[in-house]
Amino acid sequence: MSHYGSETTLMQGSSSSVRKKVSNYWFISYLFSNTAYGLTIPLIPLFVVMFLKSGVVWDGIVYSLASAASVPALLFWGNLSDSIKKRKIFVIIGFLGAGIALIPIFLVHTLGVYILFLIVAQVVGMASVPVSNLLIFESTQQSQWPNVMATFNMIASTGTVLGLAIGAVMVVLYGSGVDSVIPLFYLVAGAIYILAVISAMIILKEPSRNINRAKLGPFYSLRVIERVRYFPSSVIHIISDRKMKALNKLSPPLRHYIYASSFLMFGFQLFILAFPVYVIQNVGGTTEDIFYLYLINAIFSTLTFRFAGNYIRLKGGKKTLTMSLASRFITFGAAAFLPYIVMQSTQALMVSMIIYAVVGAFWGFISIGQISFVSDNAQPKQRGRAVGYYNSFFGFGQIGGSFISGVISEYVGYSADFAVSSLIVLAGTVLILRYYPHIRIITSDPDSVASTDSL
């Protein structure tokens, strides 16, 4: 893998420790933490709308505040980890902090206190995010990185699906019509985070070498499941004010492509945030229905993700993105007409499930297609940084979309929100495809393709 640099360049410390095979059993800690995260995915709309009896505008505010809170947190934890050259302690802080912050929500009955605990959970929980990739890089030989990263991604996404499944089972056991049981999910999620802490303390070993983050190539965690709340889920290069200036070093078409991707995420989030609340308020969805909604989305995302990588290799990125983004334009647009179609509640719920399943099924095509395009079209020394910019600007779009979605849905209506999201996806698709002819796609390096398709 010539463009990643030699192991001697990347590492600090003795070369003898590099050859020692290190166990990756510590992945189980992230399995637990993602299980806890999966359990909490549907809880913001359920807690805000069903338990606290607030509107969709507050649902959007809570999402955007929780996501925005992670921006300075990522900067702080990532820089602190690099400064003291320790990783394990930040995993423990992240898992423990998230668990301790979520458990008291079991007793919360006001919106302000709820937001406070969520922000604390997000800020402290971010401690484990910047170090997750580095733990892999620092405990595994460079030739194994793509395969180990792929395994880590799938274990993490399996945990997310497992958490959603646990939530669905709990709802069945406690009764889907009992809104008072919703805070109990935060108590269980907090307990699972504590299990993640215990497993990390026992299994996770501090790497015997440190990697210079700035020297890393285009290795990254792809989001197997489209996360409703993240800023981003993986960080290689922490974006500081100084590094933001380096964004200008990327080619203008590639910069514009990253901006267009942020615009697309803005459109995605307009739909993704409001649709579950629409199902609650307009379709009569219960707590059980909402867990099934998210679970079906996650399952389809996971099942189609590997197929998406192969499809991109066979058909090419441009055709893949055109197809997958067109599916969202059509799906979001069709959802705008749902409030005007007379259906029985059971039929409306089934249609809603299908729509959210389709949204999940095409996520892998979008995620792999966009991030591999950014990686393959950046200069070799800028690939890791370009991926970091992409992740960060994608997060900016998510934050803005969350807030605006609640406002449009509350004061104009869900149909308007879905229609606007569809039009933004259409405009974003035009912008994305516009830059394809102006960027030379790098295909001569087989290692680059292998690292993309294996994730």
N, C-alpha and C positions, 0 to 999 in steps of 0.2 A: 504494500500500500504506500506507494512512493509519496503521494501528496499529503500524507498524514504526518510525515516527519519520522525520523528514526526514534527508537525507544530511548536512545541516549539523550536525544534532544528533549524529549518530553519529561523525563523523570529526574527527580532529585533524590539522591540517596544511593545506597549500595546496589550494584547490579546483581549481586548474588541473591538478594531477596526477590528479584524479579522472576527468577526461574522457579521459585517455589509455587506449587499449585495451591491455590486458595479456594476453599469451599464457598459456594454461593448459597448455602443453606439460609443465609440471612435474608434471602428474598421472602421468606415466610413472614418476616416482620412487615414488609410492604404488602403482603397478601392480607394480613390482619388490618393494616391501616386503610387499605382500599376497600376492605369489607365494611369498615366503619363509615368510610366516605360514601360508599354505595347506599348504605342504609339512610344517610342523611340527604341524598340527592332530592327526593320528592318533598322533603320536610318544610322547606321555606314556603311554598304555596299552600301546603296543608296547614302549617302553623299560623301563617299570616291571615289566610282567607277563611279557613274552616274553624280554627281554634280561637284566634283573636278577633274574628269577624271584621277584618279590615279589607280594603279593596285592592284591586290589581295594581293601582299606582304605588301602593306601599310595598307590594311584592317586588316591583321593579326597583324601588329605592333600596330595599334590603339587599337585593342581589348586587346592585351597582356599588353600594357601600362596602359590602363584604369583599367584592373583587378588588375595588380600588385600594382597600386597606393592605392588600398583599404587595402593592408596588413598592412602598418604602421598606416593607418587611423583607422582600427578596433582596433588595439592595443591601440592607443591614446584615442579614444572616449570611448571604453569599460572600460579602467582603470580609466579615468577621471570620468565617471558616477559612478563607484564603490567608488571612493574616496570621492566625494561630496554627494553621496547617493541621487541623483536627477535623474528623468527619463524624465519628460515632456519637460524640456528645450532642451534636446538632440533630441527629436522628432521634435520640432520646428526648431532647427538649421539644422537638416538634410533635412527636406522638403524645408525650405526657401533657404538654400544654394544651393540645387540642382536646384530649380526653377530660382534663380538669375543667376546661372552659365549657364543654358541652353538657356535662353531668348536671350542673345547677339549673339548666334550662327546664329540667323536669318540674321545677317549682315556679317558673316564670309565668306571669299573667299580664304583663304590659309590653307594648311594642318597643318602647325605648330601651328597657332592660334587655329584651330579646336581641335587639340590634347590637347592644354593647357586648353581650356574651359572644355573639357570632363574630364580631370584629376581633375580639381577643383571641378566639379560636383560630381565626384566619391568620392573624399576625404571628402568633406563637407557632402555629402549625406549619407556617412557611419555612421554619428552620430546617425541616427535613427535605425540602424540595431541591435547593441548589446542590446538595451533596449527593443525591441519589445516583446521578450519572457518574460523578467522580469516584464514588465508591466502586463502581464497576470497572472504571478505567484503571484505578489504582490497585485493584486486587486481581486483575486479569491480564494476561499477556495480550499485546496489541492485536495479534492475529486472531484472537478469539472474540474481540469486541462486538462485531456485528451479531454473531450467534447468541452471545450472552445477553446483549441488549434486547434481542428479539424475545428471548426467554423471559427476561425481566418484564417486558411490556405485556406479554400474554398472561403472566402470573398476576400482575397488577390489575389488568382488565378483568381477569377471572374473579378477583376479589371484589371488584365493583359489582359485577353481576350477582355474585353470591350475597352481597349486602342487600341488594334490591330484592332478591329472592327471600332472604330472611325477613325483610320487612313485610313482604306479601303474606308470608306464613303467619307472622305475628298478627296481622290485621284479621286474617281468617279466624285465628284462635280467640282474639279479643272482641271481634265484631266490628265490621267496617262502618257501621253507622254511629259508633261511639266516638265523638270528636275528642272527648276528654282523655283518650288513650294516646293521642298524638305526642304529647311531651315524653311519654315513656320511651319512644324511639331514641330520643337524645340520650337518655340514661343508658340504654343498651349500647348505643354507638360509643359513648364515653368509656364503657366497660371494655369494649373490643379494642379501643385505642390503648387501654392499659395492658391488655394482652400483647399488643404490638410492642409496647415498652419493655415488658418482661422478656419477650423473645429476642428483642434487639440487645438487651443487656447480657443475655446468655450466649447468643449465637454470633452476633456481629463482632468482628475483630477490627481493630484500628489498622488501616492499611500501613504497610511498612515502607511505602514510598509515596511521594507527593508529585502530582502532575501540575505543570504550569498550565493553567486554564487557557491562557492566551495562545498556546501552541496547538491546541486541539483542532482536529479536522472536523468534518461534517458529521459527527456522531450525535445522535439526538434520540429522544423518546417521542415516538409518534403517538398521538392520542387515538387509541383503538376505539374508545367510546367518546362521543362528542360531549364534553363536560359542560354542564350548565354554569358552573361556577369555578373558574380558574383564572389565574393571570400569568403566566402560563403554567402548564403542568410540568414542563421541563425547562431547565435553564442551564445552558453551558456558559454563556458569556453574560454576566450581569451588566445591565445597561445603565451606565452612569452618565453624568453630564459630559464628561470628557470623551467617553466612547460614543455618545450620540453624535459628536462632531465627526467621528470617523464614518458615519453613515454616508457622508458625501463622497467617500472614496469608492463606493459601489457605483457601478455604471448607472447612468440615469434611467434606462429602461428597467433595470432590476429594482431600483428604488421605487419607481412608479408601480411596478408589479406588487411590491410589498405594501404600498399605500392602498392599492386596489384590493388587496386581500383583506386589509383592515376594514375597508368599506363593505366588502362582502360579509365579513363577520358581523358588522353592524346590522346588516339586513337579516342574517341568520337569526340573530338574537331577538330581533323584533318578534319573530314567530315563536322561537323556542321557549322564550320566557312566558309569553301570554297564552299559548295553547293549552297547557295544563289547567290554568285558571279558567279559561273558557270552558273546558270540559266540566270543571266543578260547578261553575255558575250557570251555564246555559244548557248543559247536557245532563246535569244532575249526577255527575260522577262522585262516587264515594271515595273514602280513603283507600279502600281495596282497589278500586278502579285506577286511581292515580299511580299506585305502586305497579300495577300491571302495565300501565301506559309506559312508564319509564323502563320497566323490566323488558318489555317487548322491544323497545327502541335499542336497549343495550345489547340484547341477544342478537338482533339483526346486525348491529354494528360489528360485533365480535365475529359472527359467522362469515360475513362478507369481506372482512378486512384482508385476510390472506389472499382471497381471490382478487381483490382490488390490485394488489401488487403485481400479480401475474398479468392481469388485464392491461395494466399500464405498459408493461414490458412488450406485450404483443401488439397493442393498438396505438400506443403513443400517448403522451401526456395531453396533447391538444384535444384529441378526440375524446379522451376520458373525461377531461374537465368540461368539455361542451356537453356531453351526455349527462354527467352527474349534476352540473349546475342547472341544466334544463329541467331535470327532475324536480329540483327545488322550486324553480320558477313556476312550474305547473302545479306542484303540490301545494305551495303556499297560496297560489292564486285560486285553486279549487277550494281551499279551506275558507277563503273569503266569502264564498257563497253558501257555506253550511248554515249560517243563521237564518237564511231565507228559504231553506228546503224543509218542508214539513216531513218529519220522520218521527217514529216512535223512539223513546229514549234508548231502548236496546239497540235499535238500528243506528242511531246517531253515535252511540258509544262504540259500536263496532267499526263504523266508518272512521271515527277518531283514532282508534287503535291502529287501523290500517295506515292512515296518514302518518302517524308517528313512527310506525315500523318502516315505512318507505324512507322517511327522513333519516332514520338510523342506518338503513341498508346502504345508502349512497355516501355516508360520511367517510368511509375508508378511501373511496375513490378521490374525494376532494382533499382529504388530509394528506395522503401519500402523494397525490398528483401535484399539489401546490408546494409542499415542503421539499420534495425531491427536485422540482423545477428550480427553486431558489438555490438549493445546494449545488446542483449541477451547473448552474449558470453564473456562479460566483467564481472569482479567481481562487485557485487552490488555497492560498494563504488567508483568504477572507471567508471561506465557506462556513466555518463555525460561527463567525461573527454575523454573517448574513442570516443564518438560521436563528440566531438569537434575536436579531431585529424583527424577523418575521414573527416569531413567537410573541414578542412584546407588542408589536403593532396589532396583531390579531387580538391580544388582550385588551388594547385600547378600544377596539371596535366592540368587543363584548361588553365592556363597562358602559359605553355610551348607549348601545342598543338596549341594554337592560333597563336603563332609566327611561328612555324615550318610549319604549314599548308599553310600560305601565301608564304613562301619560296619555298616549294615543288610545289605548284600550279603554281607559277609564272615562275619558272626556269625549271621544269621537266614536269609539266602538271597536269590537274585535274584528269585524269585517274590514274596517279601514286599516287597522294594524296589519292584518294578514295581506291585504292588497298592497300596502306600502312596502312590506317586506318582499313581496314578489317582484315589484317593480325595481327595488334596489338590487335584488339578485340579478335581474335582467341587465341593469346598467353595469353592475359589477362584472358580470360575465363578459360584456362587450369590452370593458376596460382590460380585463385579464387577457383576453384573446388578442387584443390589440398589440400587446408587447411581444407576443411570440415571434413574429417575423423579424423583430429588431434585436433579438438576443441569440447569440450562437450557443446552441445546446451542446454541452460537452458530453460526448458519448465514447470517447476513445479510452477512457479509464475504466476498465471492467470492475475494479474495486469499488468505485463510486456507485455503480449500478447495483453491485452485490450488497453494499451496505444499505442502500435504500430499500431493495426488495425484501431484505431479510427482516425488516422491522415491522 
